[in-house]
């Protein structure tokens, strides 16, 4: 093990009582002065319960700015790029012309979230809000450190800025330029508040190493999405019900929800599968990059499916409740982005595959990890031989707008500098028509134990988590017993809002 003086403290952040009244009171004073009211988890789960006066106020607020009212848009029910909420989260049923399967492959769009047009802002809010109301984070003293491979760091900076806190982003230097452009606009001081670590998507340990160094300053609070169970609970209690709302809308009472598919990343989003399995008995499918098959083969490597950190098992991944693993190559996601987001590709899809232009317009809301989720869902449907009455739910984590700068380099490297109609046909055939290119396996108990035990090396040996906290996560009842903590956080949030005079 590392010496405890050199390793960053692993905070699972599950406090449900005020542990530092002075820090909480400092937050109350700051939020009162700034006019910040915190939404409860229940309000983000069901936006119909949000105070009508707040909904009215939102009509005059741009959803892309650092305005405190935008905290009440940190949910799945926003209309894209306009005011108002939807009864059912925006989604797309992938047509059979694309999926090649009879089952309904349903993508729920994450770029409807405010500020960052990605759903990771929900994870950031879920992690910071409980810290504020319990007094474990004091915005007058602490800086919030957001380790990430991109979107979570952006979400953390956005939430920090709205909540009158100083947020710093820690992310690999090789991530998309669009991420850094956004951070340059939103951080208080880009020269110090954007920490670029070596490598790309797969280099999560280098992020942790930077956080180890930063944690030596006691004013730096590491809000690590990979081990903060508020990330898990936010998605289980907000994303899960949002997926259920879409399914109920589509099913008409007769369809069957067979599976929920999510690339693991921090393993926050996949927690929605715990909710869906509890309600519908659906399976949980965890995706990863074939170039770095961590769960599949304890593997290594690098890849470009931005949004999936790997080479380790997140502490908040409920491994023993996961049913399958699928591994998708970044060559697939890179080339599907080119196929669906270029004029040549779109023309081929309309003229040769008969795909409706409106569907192609909707698919502009798909980024690299979104394509990974879609292809994983198709592979799962083919493996299970699902029919027209079966539904597979998954998420488009962000949109193509985050990846425009990377498209031409892929065209240069994979297609000799020009993407032709013949290339479009080859990509469609290779990545959508032929299921043999996708690796997908069922997990038995032995495989789950292997994946679970792999996490030991990160959390116990490298980061000094106590073995009891590590091992207790084998028990599904332990995960289920976390859920009531959300109601306790909501009680603290409501009390906090009363203290600011904004409740």
Beta strands, then each sheet from edge to edge (+ up, - down):
strand 1: 91-94
strand 2: 104-109
strand 3: 143-147
strand 4: 166-172
strand 5: 194-197
strand 6: 220-222
strand 7: 256-263
strand 8: 283-289
strand 9: 324-328
strand 10: 390-396
strand 11: 439-442
sheet 1: 1+ 2- 10- 7- 8- 9- 11+
sheet 2: 5+ 4+ 3+ 6+
end
